[in-house]
Amino acid sequence: MASTLTADLPRAVDPPAILPAAAATPDATDLSLFVEPLGEGRARMDFAVDGITCAACMPVIEQGLAREPGIEEARVNLTNRRLTVRWREAETTPQRIVQRLSALGFRAFPFDPKAVEGEEVREARFLLQCLGVAGFAMMNIMLLSVSVWSGNISDITQEQRDFFHWVSALIAVPAVAYAGRPFFRSARMAIAARQLNMDVPISLGVLLAVGMSLVETAHHGTHAYFDSAVMLLFFLLAGRYFEQLMRRKTRAVAGNIAALKAETAVKLMPDGALRQVPIAAVAAGDRVLVRPGERVSVDGLVVEGRSSLDQSLVTGETLPQEVTAGDAVYAGTLNLSGALTIEVRAAAKGTLLDEVTRLLETALEARSNYRRLADRAAALYSPVVHLTAICTLAGWILAGLAWQQSLIIAITVLIITCPCALGLAIPAVQVVASGALFKANVLLQAGDALERLAEADTIVFDKTGTLTLPDLAAEGTADIPAADLAMAAGLAAASHHPLARALVAAVPNALPLAEAREETGRGVVAMIDGREARLGSLAFCDAEAEGARVAARHPDASLIAFRHGETCHVFAIRQQLRPDAEAVVAALSRAGLQLEILSGDRPEAVAPVAAALGIPVARGGLKPADKIERLDALKAAGRKVLMVGDGLNDAPALARAHVSMSPITAVHLTQAAADAVFLGDRLAPVADAVAVSRTALMLMKQNLWLAVVYNAIAVPIAIAGWVTPLIAALAMSGSSVIVTANALRARHGRL
């Protein structure tokens, strides 16, 4: 007998489902391979769930499973349609969970991020194909309609009208059959599970409009509604494709962290030999060697060697950190100069990178319970629409009207209340607002980002790469003689140290000196005009005195020295504030937003930035868990936080915050955890995002009210039988035009 996992696979004509390749094989029926034991008779498993179309599906799944014996918790992540279930092994099994989900109208498979990503790409392609078919059919049917009505109506013969109607039918029927599959399939699954979702009235409205048009055409009627049915499909498909693209952007991306994880390590064996082994073969207490230019593969303590580490992606620390024996190092950091021997504390599991991943996943699951405005409205709308149509049919039959006429009136009610205006109320504003934000260099990555951005009353900034530009810059180079600056830049071009790269950026045409040599951990030296030239640490260049004077003027900067004979210069290297940071922060403060800085950088580097921008609360030296703790405290105080950050250590905080933004220069994991990404060197997109989103949320609510008022007026008239299906279709189209026109105002959001 076929398992639940394989018995209901989609046929070739069905739209793609989120179906891992393993699910198609008989071996995949052994779900115990995917179960994670938690101890004490409890277990956990992640499922990929096919059939989730909106946030209204989340409570159906979570509450439906919660009623099952043995299930302790069920959490749905809407962004990647992943279901996490914890249960007591003595009372239930994963097979029973799959069967229960099937009874609820959803198909479930073991979660495989790579398979999910591939299926979502295919699903996006399928929606785009449906959208193209609906658009082609809509344009051709509208062209036929214009041809029919462009002349004098009295000149059109019945035969000509019938011909154009049949041509329209030949276009519309196959187009609806193909392009309507995303809605028809979802509606079929909902009805099979005895549920109602927004796709049920959409499907009924489209099918009844086409059916009525065919009946009218067959009986030589004056009116047909093929264009209305196809137009409705086109706009709704556009909204669904747009949302699916954004949902793909916000799927769980913990796999991106693999770029920072080393697959192997150079292990020091007991006999003193070096052997490259898989990271899984490294245990606590072992010793590993990390050469210059390699990423540290483990968390541990340095036992031998001296080097500089770039920790910016992991801890948020701006400047390279000098480490020596006894200092702690973390997996994912980059070794810049000397070789290090590290005693392992954690390797494949338990590292800081694993902690970041765990925090990120937890935060994403917690935020995924947010329900969008349109979804909350749709949860009430669908049952009301069907109940109204059924009551209308029954009422007129009881009143003595023939069932055919009663059915026509009921269909008219369903058409006039068909959720075109409601379906467009939110997507239309999203499209316009997203276009306005795109012009402002903001790219939205979440379907509900606009709503959550509008609700934000507190903004928490990371410092490094967020309030500051991502690249280091040298201070005071204009005061250095051009010849000395050129020599220093030539030495810097021969080094891989990030402080040296900042100096090279100050002299765009700098070329590395051929005779320059780099002394590990100290600097670069070369002979120029018969005298030795050095670039590097203060001690290497004998520049402590000059360095003390520069450090007094720039206490938050790193120093790099240059010496050529008796000539000595010390450069202050640090990150620069974004050009408009001060003006943007002031505008946000005037708009009533509470501002804070939470940074992994040193407190002494954070304080000057906070003072320059006038941000009252600033904390430095924070780990990812510390940032989450502060965000949770703000949430407990009733604040809705917009988190803006760019480092790997910011990813969990971005996911935990009410809403989040990240610059395009951020690491991939951080960008994927954010709800929006902004481009360029300016901070203005953050203020624009808040302004446009506030306007957009206001317009969304207005559009929903317009749809309600429209139905309050139109439905009673339709129930009374005073409206024909044609007038119902025109009224439905008119309500769509109104909400679309209102949505255009989202282009002009201002703080």
Sequence and secondary structure as in RCSB ss.txt:
>XXXX:A:sequence
MASTLTADLPRAVDPPAILPAAAATPDATDLSLFVEPLGEGRARMDFAVDGITCAACMPVIEQGLAREPGIEEAR
VNLTNRRLTVRWREAETTPQRIVQRLSALGFRAFPFDPKAVEGEEVREARFLLQCLGVAGFAMMNIMLLSVSVWS
GNISDITQEQRDFFHWVSALIAVPAVAYAGRPFFRSARMAIAARQLNMDVPISLGVLLAVGMSLVETAHHGTHAY
FDSAVMLLFFLLAGRYFEQLMRRKTRAVAGNIAALKAETAVKLMPDGALRQVPIAAVAAGDRVLVRPGERVSVDG
LVVEGRSSLDQSLVTGETLPQEVTAGDAVYAGTLNLSGALTIEVRAAAKGTLLDEVTRLLETALEARSNYRRLAD
RAAALYSPVVHLTAICTLAGWILAGLAWQQSLIIAITVLIITCPCALGLAIPAVQVVASGALFKANVLLQAGDAL
ERLAEADTIVFDKTGTLTLPDLAAEGTADIPAADLAMAAGLAAASHHPLARALVAAVPNALPLAEAREETGRGVV
AMIDGREARLGSLAFCDAEAEGARVAARHPDASLIAFRHGETCHVFAIRQQLRPDAEAVVAALSRAGLQLEILSG
DRPEAVAPVAAALGIPVARGGLKPADKIERLDALKAAGRKVLMVGDGLNDAPALARAHVSMSPITAVHLTQAAAD
AVFLGDRLAPVADAVAVSRTALMLMKQNLWLAVVYNAIAVPIAIAGWVTPLIAALAMSGSSVIVTANALRARHGR
L
>XXXX:A:secstr
   HHHHT   TTS      GGGGSGGGG GGGG EEEETTEEEEEEEEET  STTHHHHHHHHHHTSTTEEEEE
EETTTTEEEEEEETTT  HHHHHHHHHHTT EEEE  HHHHHHHHHHHHHHHHHHHHHHHHHHHHHHHHHHHHHS
S GGG  HHHHHHHHHHHHHHHHHHHHHHTHHHHHHHHHHHHTT   THHHHHHHHHHHHHHHHHHHHTT S   
HHHHHHHHHHHHHHHHHHHHHHHHTS  GGGGGGGS SEEEEE TTS EEEEEGGG  TT EEEE TT B  SEE
EEEEE EEEE TTTT   S EEE TT EE TT EE SS EEEEEEESSSSSHHHHHHHHHHHHHHHHTT   HHH
HHHHHHHHHHHHHHHHHHHHHHHTT  HHHHHHHHHHHHHHTSTHHHHHHHHHHHHHHHHHHHHTTEEE STTHH
HHHHH  EEEE IIIIIEEEEEEEESGGGS HHHHHHHHHHHTT   HHHHHHHHTSTT    TT EEETTTEEE
EEETTEEEEEE TTTTT HHHHHHHHHH TTSEEEEEEETTEEEEEEEEEEE TTHHHHHHHHHHTT EEEEE S
S HHHHHHHHHHHT SEEE S  HHHHHHHHHHHHHTT  EEEE  SGGGHHHHHHSSEEEEETTS HHHHHHSS
EEE SS SHHHHHHHHHHHHHHHHHHHHHHHHHHHHHHHHHHHHTT   HHHHHHHHHHHHHHHHHHHGGGGG  
 
